[in-house]
Amino acid sequence: MWFQVILAATAALVLAGPAAGGMAAPLDTTQLREAAVDVRPFQLSDDDDWIGEAICYGPHRDGQRPGGPGPAADQILEDLRLMRPRWRLLRTYGAAETAETILAAIRADSLGMKVMLGAWIEPERADGDQGAPDAEKTGANERECAAAIRLANAYPDVVIAVCVGNETQVSWSGNRCSPATLIARIRQVRAAVTVPVSTADDFAYWREPASREVARELDFITLHAHPLWNGRSLDEGLPWLDARLAEVRDAHPGATLALGEVGWATDRGTEGNQGRLIAGRTDEASQTEFYRRYRAWVADARLASFWFEAFDENWKGSDDPHEVEKHWGLFRADRSPKPALAVE
């Protein structure tokens, strides 16, 4: 099988165990697991309150972007205070830049929020992880994983899970890497933390038989399912979502699922995939109605579900101000609330 060939070619990574300190031990990343890991539960209760209705958080404001100017500590604290009345659990996407500022602010301000901490993973070889080694991206992955390990262990009162990789396996991903690279990084992180570990990907990947090799490495599966991107209308959105969840459950019997992204944008452009694939209305009234229905759905489903996303992020996508990637937030980029936030 092509997967075994790629996996066997991956070098073993060296890392320290959860105890930290001492000599690092080599990890064997050359063998597929025949059975799932001994699963660590994804705890969604805090002080007897269910915190599974959660939010995705990208902290970058106008003039900021990952790898460039970033938010100041007071801006992050402002965001957390805006989110805290509605959400106790948030998801981040990277560990090496602003994550520690987020975690430290939650602790210092006694906000009582929890975090699913992301570690951003990219292909470590050229040509979709099939070509020559890419030292820069390999180093970036190492920094991300090292930061995720350090932060998960330093903030056990805040970090309740680590999500290693975001949309790295689905066919259309812009940062698609080999299963071997992803599995090696998952094993690296999971061996050095005590919290549950996941990876996030599109529902279409998790339906594939090939996804089982990755799923065996995880404590729970994080899937993305966007009705809007899949041509659904407002009325079709939640029935479509239920069907996709059922398909992933059928593909992974007994696995714990978390819905890592679902949302409804308030604007879109007319060019490219957004013009071709999106059929539902993209305005604030439609987002408000979908969010109202979604909140009732989450309360009934009791499934960990991360709404995408808290704030509009104008750095994303093209220069077109209508670009859909800029407009998924429940708050605008200037931190003013959209009408959906009036939904009880």
C-alpha positions in Angstrom: 0.0 0.0 0.0 1.2 3.5 -0.8 0.5 4.6 2.7 2.8 2.0 4.3 5.6 3.0 1.8 5.4 6.6 2.7 5.1 5.9 6.4 8.1 3.6 6.4 10.2 6.4 4.8 9.5 8.9 7.6 12.4 9.3 10.0 11.7 8.7 13.7 11.3 11.9 15.7 13.1 12.5 19.0 11.1 13.9 21.9 10.8 14.0 25.7 7.9 12.3 27.4 5.2 13.9 29.5 7.4 14.1 32.5 9.7 16.6 30.7 13.4 16.8 31.4 15.7 13.9 31.2 16.9 12.2 28.0 14.7 12.1 25.0 13.6 8.8 23.7 13.1 7.9 20.0 9.6 7.5 18.7 8.9 4.7 16.2 6.9 6.3 13.4 7.5 3.5 10.9 4.6 1.2 11.9 0.9 1.6 11.6 -1.2 0.9 14.6 -3.3 -2.2 14.5 -5.6 -0.9 17.2 -6.6 2.5 18.5 -4.8 4.3 21.2 -6.0 4.0 24.8 -8.4 6.9 24.5 -8.2 9.9 26.8 -11.7 11.4 27.3 -12.4 14.9 25.9 -13.9 16.6 29.0 -16.7 19.0 28.2 -17.9 19.8 31.7 -16.4 22.5 33.9 -17.8 23.0 37.4 -20.8 20.8 36.3 -21.5 23.1 33.4 -21.5 21.7 29.8 -19.1 23.8 27.7 -19.4 22.0 24.4 -21.0 25.0 22.5 -17.6 26.5 21.6 -16.0 29.1 19.3 -13.1 29.3 16.8 -10.8 32.2 17.6 -8.5 33.9 15.2 -7.0 37.0 17.0 -5.7 39.0 14.0 -7.2 42.4 13.4 -6.9 44.8 10.5 -3.2 45.3 9.7 -2.2 42.0 11.4 -1.7 38.5 10.1 0.0 35.2 11.0 3.7 35.5 10.5 3.5 39.3 10.5 2.3 42.0 12.9 0.2 40.4 15.7 -2.3 41.5 18.3 -1.1 43.1 21.5 -1.9 41.5 24.8 -4.6 44.1 25.7 -6.3 43.4 22.3 -6.4 39.7 23.1 -7.8 40.3 26.5 -10.5 42.5 25.0 -11.4 39.7 22.7 -11.6 37.2 25.5 -13.8 39.4 27.6 -16.1 39.8 24.5 -16.3 36.0 24.1 -16.5 34.9 27.7 -20.2 35.8 28.3 -21.3 33.3 25.6 -18.5 30.7 25.3 -16.3 28.9 27.8 -14.4 26.8 25.3 -12.4 28.2 22.3 -10.3 26.7 19.6 -7.0 28.2 18.3 -5.1 27.2 15.2 -1.4 27.7 16.0 0.8 27.3 19.1 4.0 29.2 18.2 2.8 32.8 17.9 0.0 34.3 20.0 -1.2 31.2 21.8 0.7 31.8 25.0 -0.6 35.3 25.2 -4.2 33.9 25.0 -3.6 31.3 27.6 -1.8 33.6 30.0 -4.6 36.2 29.7 -7.3 33.6 30.5 -5.4 32.6 33.6 -4.4 36.0 34.8 -7.9 37.5 34.3 -9.5 34.4 36.0 -11.8 34.0 33.0 -12.4 30.3 33.5 -12.2 29.6 29.8 -10.8 26.4 28.3 -8.9 26.0 25.0 -8.4 23.3 22.4 -4.9 24.4 21.4 -4.0 24.1 17.7 -0.6 23.1 16.3 -0.3 24.2 12.6 1.2 21.5 10.4 2.5 21.8 6.8 4.1 19.4 4.3 7.7 18.7 5.2 8.7 17.9 1.6 8.1 19.7 -1.7 5.4 18.7 -4.2 2.7 17.8 -1.7 5.1 16.0 0.7 6.4 13.7 -2.1 9.6 15.6 -3.2 12.7 17.0 -1.7 12.8 17.7 2.1 11.8 21.2 3.0 13.9 22.3 6.0 12.0 25.5 6.6 8.6 23.9 6.9 10.0 21.0 8.9 11.5 23.5 11.3 8.2 25.3 11.5 6.3 22.1 12.3 8.9 21.3 15.0 8.4 24.7 16.6 4.6 24.4 16.5 4.7 20.9 18.1 7.3 22.0 20.7 5.2 25.0 21.6 2.0 23.0 21.8 3.7 20.5 24.1 5.2 23.2 26.3 1.9 25.2 26.6 -0.3 22.1 27.2 1.9 21.2 30.1 2.4 24.7 31.4 -1.4 25.6 31.3 -3.2 22.4 32.4 -5.9 24.5 34.0 -6.7 26.0 30.5 -5.7 23.6 27.8 -8.1 20.6 27.6 -7.0 19.2 24.2 -4.4 19.7 21.5 -5.4 19.6 17.8 -2.4 18.7 15.7 -2.9 19.8 12.1 -5.8 21.5 10.3 -7.2 20.3 7.0 -3.9 18.5 6.1 -5.4 15.4 4.4 -8.4 16.5 2.3 -7.7 16.6 -1.4 -8.3 20.4 -1.9 -6.1 21.5 1.1 -3.5 24.2 0.5 -1.3 22.7 3.2 -1.8 19.0 2.4 0.8 16.7 3.9 1.4 13.0 3.8 -0.4 10.8 6.4 3.1 9.8 7.5 4.0 13.4 8.4 0.8 14.0 10.2 1.0 10.7 12.2 4.6 11.4 13.2 3.6 14.9 14.5 0.5 13.5 16.3 2.7 10.8 18.0 5.3 13.4 18.9 2.7 15.6 20.7 0.6 12.9 22.2 3.6 11.2 23.8 4.6 14.4 25.6 1.2 15.7 26.9 -1.5 14.2 29.1 -4.6 15.9 27.5 -6.5 14.3 24.6 -5.1 14.9 21.1 -7.0 15.2 17.8 -6.5 16.4 14.2 -9.1 18.5 12.3 -10.1 17.8 8.7 -13.0 18.0 6.3 -15.8 15.5 6.7 -15.0 14.2 3.2 -11.7 13.0 4.4 -13.1 11.3 7.5 -15.5 9.3 5.3 -12.6 7.7 3.4 -11.3 4.2 4.5 -7.7 5.7 4.4 -8.6 8.0 7.3 -8.7 5.1 9.7 -4.9 4.9 10.0 -4.9 8.5 11.3 -8.0 8.0 13.4 -6.3 5.2 15.4 -3.8 7.8 16.6 -6.4 10.1 18.1 -8.4 10.5 21.2 -11.3 12.0 19.2 -12.0 13.0 15.6 -12.4 16.7 14.8 -14.4 17.3 11.6 -15.3 20.3 9.6 -18.7 20.5 7.9 -19.8 23.7 6.2 -23.2 23.6 4.6 -22.6 27.0 2.9 -19.4 25.8 1.1 -21.3 22.6 0.0 -24.0 24.4 -1.9 -26.7 24.2 0.8 -29.5 26.7 1.4 -30.4 27.9 4.9 -33.2 25.3 5.2 -31.0 22.5 4.0 -28.1 23.4 6.3 -28.7 21.4 9.5 -30.3 18.3 7.8 -27.2 18.2 5.6 -25.0 18.5 8.7 -26.7 15.6 10.4 -26.2 13.4 7.4 -22.5 14.2 7.2 -22.1 13.4 10.9 -23.9 10.1 10.4 -21.5 9.2 7.6 -18.4 9.9 9.7 -19.9 7.9 12.6 -20.5 5.0 10.2 -16.9 5.2 9.0 -15.5 5.3 12.6 -17.8 3.3 14.9 -17.4 4.1 18.5 -15.1 7.2 17.9 -15.8 10.4 19.8 -16.5 13.2 17.3 -16.2 17.0 17.7 -17.5 19.4 15.1 -14.4 21.6 14.6 -15.9 24.1 12.2 -19.5 25.1 11.2 -20.7 28.5 10.4 -22.4 30.9 8.0 -20.7 33.8 6.3 -22.3 37.3 5.9 -20.8 38.2 2.5 -19.1 36.6 -0.5 -17.4 37.4 -3.7 -18.6 36.2 -7.1 -15.3 34.8 -8.5 -13.7 31.4 -8.1 -14.9 28.7 -5.8 -17.0 31.0 -3.6 -19.0 32.1 -6.7 -19.3 28.6 -8.0 -20.0 26.6 -4.9 -21.9 28.8 -2.5 -25.7 28.8 -3.2 -27.1 30.1 0.1 -27.6 33.7 0.9 -24.7 35.4 2.6 -26.0 38.2 4.7 -26.4 39.0 8.3 -30.1 38.0 8.4 -29.2 34.6 7.0 -26.4 34.2 9.5 -28.7 35.2 12.3 -31.3 32.6 11.3 -28.8 29.8 10.9 -27.1 30.6 14.2 -30.5 30.5 15.9 -31.2 27.1 14.5 -27.7 25.9 15.2 -27.8 26.8 18.9 -31.0 24.8 19.3 -29.4 21.9 17.4 -26.2 22.0 19.6 -28.2 22.0 22.8 -30.1 18.9 21.6 -27.1 17.1 20.1 -24.7 17.7 23.1 -21.9 17.4 20.6 -18.7 19.5 21.1 -19.2 22.1 18.3 -17.0 25.0 17.4 -18.7 27.8 15.6 -16.6 29.3 12.8 -15.8 31.9 13.9 -15.7 34.7 16.6 -14.4 37.7 14.6 -14.2 38.7 10.9 -10.6 38.5 9.7 -9.8 40.9 6.9 -6.3 39.5 6.3 -7.8 36.3 4.8 -8.3 35.5 1.2 -8.1 37.9 -1.7 -8.1 41.7 -1.8 -11.7 41.7 -2.7 -13.6 43.3 0.3 -16.4 40.8 -0.4 -14.1 37.8 -0.2 -16.0 35.2 1.8 -13.1 34.2 4.0 -13.2 37.6 5.6 -16.8 37.4 6.7 -17.5 34.3 9.0 -17.4 36.1 12.3 -20.2 36.8 14.7 -18.3 40.0 15.5 -17.2 42.3 12.7 -13.4 43.0 12.4 -13.9 46.3 14.5 -15.4 44.1 17.3 -18.9 45.4 16.9 -21.5 42.6 17.2 -23.5 41.3 14.3 -27.2 40.7 14.7 -26.7 37.0 15.3 -25.3 37.7 18.7 -28.8 38.9 19.9 -29.9 35.2 19.5 -30.6 33.7 23.0 
